[in-house]
């Protein structure tokens, strides 16, 4: 399954808060752990992009650049980074299918980012 890097955080947030039971819950936990690992890698990649473009991250998490062209180049590279897709493989055979079945039966009301993440993730699991 491939997930675009821009969707890692919304998918993580949705899955972490979803009320699933049994096999779907176990499958969700495995995927949450894998997605979290990729989020950490993405954060490190973003920090590297800031530094490679002469930027600085202050204590509040704000990014500052010494010149406007460095910021423009950073934003371009960041956009490319977020379009990349992460490949997730099943570590336990059938767990993507168990998660898909659990999400198909999911009855909680969803809105906003959770609804978007649910739809996106279900599409990816059905591919």
C-alpha distance (Angstrom), angle and dihedral (degrees) to the residues before:
residue distance angle dihedral
X1 . . .
X2 3.80 . .
X3 3.80 122.3 .
X4 3.79 122.0 -172.9
X5 3.80 110.8 -121.7
X6 3.80 90.7 -123.9
X7 3.83 87.8 63.6
X8 3.82 98.2 48.5
X9 3.81 96.3 93.2
X10 3.83 96.2 43.4
X11 3.84 90.7 47.6
X12 3.80 90.9 47.4
X13 3.81 92.7 48.7
X14 3.79 92.7 48.3
X15 3.80 94.9 46.8
X16 3.79 93.8 44.1
X17 3.80 90.6 55.8
X18 3.81 99.2 37.2
X19 3.80 117.3 113.1
X20 3.79 103.8 -133.9
X21 3.79 128.7 157.0
X22 3.78 138.2 -151.3
X23 3.80 119.9 -12.6
X24 3.81 92.6 -1.8
X25 3.80 90.2 55.7
X26 3.79 92.2 50.8
X27 3.81 90.8 48.0
X28 3.80 90.1 48.4
X29 3.81 91.1 52.5
X30 3.80 91.5 53.2
X31 3.81 92.1 49.2
X32 3.83 92.7 45.0
X33 3.80 89.2 55.3
X34 3.81 91.8 49.1
X35 3.81 93.1 46.5
X36 3.81 91.3 47.9
X37 3.80 90.0 53.9
X38 3.82 90.0 52.5
X39 3.81 91.6 48.2
X40 3.80 89.3 56.3
X41 3.80 90.2 50.4
X42 3.81 90.0 48.5
X43 3.80 91.4 51.3
X44 3.80 90.5 51.7
X45 3.81 90.5 48.1
X46 3.81 89.6 52.2
X47 3.81 91.3 50.9
X48 3.81 89.2 50.4
X49 3.81 90.2 51.3
X50 3.80 91.0 51.4
X51 3.80 91.9 51.0
X52 3.81 94.5 43.5
X53 3.81 88.1 55.2
X54 3.80 94.6 50.7
X55 3.77 93.1 -102.4
X56 3.78 132.4 143.0
X57 3.81 131.0 -150.0
X58 3.81 112.1 -145.4
X59 3.81 126.4 -148.7
X60 3.81 91.2 -90.3
X61 3.82 91.2 55.3
X62 3.80 95.1 -106.8
X63 3.79 116.7 144.2
X64 3.80 117.5 -134.1
X65 3.78 128.1 -173.8
X66 3.78 127.4 -162.4
X67 3.80 92.4 -138.4
X68 3.80 135.0 24.0
X69 3.80 94.7 -122.8
X70 3.82 90.1 59.2
X71 3.80 89.9 54.5
X72 3.81 91.5 48.5
X73 3.80 91.6 50.4
X74 3.82 91.1 46.6
X75 3.81 91.8 51.6
X76 3.80 90.9 49.6
X77 3.81 92.1 50.1
X78 3.81 91.9 44.1
X79 3.80 90.8 52.8
X80 3.81 89.8 51.9
X81 3.81 90.3 47.9
X82 3.81 92.3 52.1
X83 3.82 91.4 50.5
X84 3.80 91.3 58.3
X85 3.77 116.8 102.3
X86 3.78 127.2 -131.7
X87 3.78 117.1 -141.7
X88 3.80 114.7 -136.7
X89 3.77 118.3 -166.4
X90 3.76 127.5 -162.8
X91 3.78 109.5 -104.7
X92 3.78 89.4 -172.9
X93 3.78 116.7 40.6
X94 3.77 112.9 -109.6
X95 3.79 98.8 11.6
X96 3.81 94.2 118.3
X97 3.81 88.5 54.5
X98 3.83 91.7 48.4
X99 3.79 89.3 51.3
X100 3.81 91.7 47.3
X101 3.80 91.3 51.4
X102 3.81 90.8 48.2
X103 3.80 91.7 49.9
X104 3.81 91.2 47.0
X105 3.81 87.8 57.8
X106 3.81 93.7 43.0
X107 3.81 108.8 127.7
X108 3.80 103.8 178.6
X109 3.80 116.2 116.5
X110 3.79 112.3 -106.7
X111 3.78 132.4 -163.7
X112 3.78 139.7 161.9
X113 3.79 118.0 3.8
X114 3.81 92.7 -6.4
X115 3.81 91.0 57.8
X116 3.81 91.1 48.0
X117 3.81 92.4 47.3
X118 3.83 92.1 46.5
X119 3.80 92.2 52.0
X120 3.81 93.0 44.2
X121 3.80 93.9 47.7
X122 3.79 94.1 46.3
X123 3.82 89.9 50.7
X124 3.82 89.9 51.9
X125 3.79 93.1 47.5
X126 3.83 90.2 50.5
X127 3.82 93.8 52.5
